[in-house]
C-alpha cells in the first residue's frame, strides 16, 4: 500500500514539475529575441547618428568616379 501511494505521489509531483517548466522555452526565446532587437536598435542608432551612411556613400562615389 505504501509503495503504491509513494508511486502516485512521485508521478503527481513529476507531472506538476513538468507543467511548470512547459512554457519556459517559449519565454526564453522571446527574451532572446527582445535582447537581439535591442542590440540591433542600439547599433542602428549609433550608425545613424555618426553619419556613416554619408561617409560610405562618399567613399563609393570616389571609388567609382572616373579620373577622381
Secondary structure as UniProt FT lines:
FT   HELIX           2..21
FT   TURN            22..23
FT   HELIX           24..50
FT   HELIX           52..64
FT   TURN            66..67
//
